[in-house]
């Protein structure tokens, strides 16, 4: 009874912050105090609970470093013209009847290169939404395609903070995870592309000029040189080099381009890395502002505090009864289905992707004991499903950043087609293998 009351207090705190418009970080901090107090009521010493908390934080120290590098990377790419060059090249193939599908593809590309749904929505999402509006495409169509595309890379990019988080909490290798994620995304990607093609053909889109290229040409020296940081990222990924080395090399290359090609002074480049890119041209600012180490502080604090939850839950046994219920649910349907149900409930309660991921892993790791299978299951469920909750920052922030309405969520087809395809594959006995090189599991094995 006490355990249920503690969880209800935590949920009440989350709902209060949501309704009052308070930062979700306050709700997560409140949850930590509630769970810490529960541990004290169970006779646990404060020193032991603090030690457990520190163990949780240490488990994600690498991802915190990655967050810092991602903030610098997204700022430098904005400043050196990498994103501008990609956008200018992309706009030349934007036919009106294909625009919805192209929105999805372009957001997939940018999100895979940058690994951030928020950053992708604030750059390519803004561009796609602006051009779609001029072409007369319904905002919900474009918004759904943008949201789907921004989470394509958020799930499977080596630069993704969510992919890094899952590697940290499951103890898995990111490149093995990505190889398997790319395998399971093929069918949902094709289905989603087909649906957006049909929507585009039915949208009544019309030809319309969009002076996007002119804005970038006035502010950057474009060409092939600004593409070097992106090419480094792709090449190093194919070579399976360390993600931090990949990002650091791309940052250095982008910084050099800022200094030599874009005429940015060294002190200004330092502040760009720290505070993010801030364009002097108001028109460019609407498309390109953002990034920087400081932009990652909030998500870093959320991950840092939420990482203590799993250790506190383990130390106090708070979720033991809930874990037993999930075990019975997994036996009734299947482990993937159980994780999917828990992911929806956790995302609705936690209101953000990072905390939901940590909670789902803590609740469900016993029904999928293999760490690589658990990592893939988390990527195929909670990472995507969190964005389908209207009041979760996972979906609401990218939509707001790109100027799309919340009503776009039902048309974010990729976010539910991938979990559905994975569930059907698992249920039909064609689920993934327990390790990347193990034979594929069949029903009854």
Secondary structure, DSSP 8 states (H G I E B T S, - for coil): -HHHHHHHHHHHHHHHHHHHT--HHHHHHHHHHHHHHHHHHTT--HHHHHHHHHHHHHTTHHHHHHHHHHHHHHHHHHHHTHHHHHHHHHHTT--GGGHHHHHHHHHHHHHHHH--HHHHIIIIIHHHHHHHHHTT--HHHHHHHHHHHHHHHHHH-TT-HHHHHHHHHHT--HHHHHHHHHHHTHHHHHHHHHHHHHHHHHTT------THHHHHHHH---SSGGGHHHHHHHHHHHTT--HHHHHHHHHHHHHHHHHHTS---HHHHHHHHHH-B--SSHHHHHHH-B-SGGGGHHHHHHHHHHHHHHHHHHHHTTTHHHHHHHHHHHHHS-HHHHHHHHHHHHHHHH-SHHHHHHHHHHHHTTTS-SHHHHHHHHHHTHHHHGGGSTTSHHHHHHHHHHT--GGGGGG-HHHHHHHHHHHHHHHTT----SSTTS----TT-
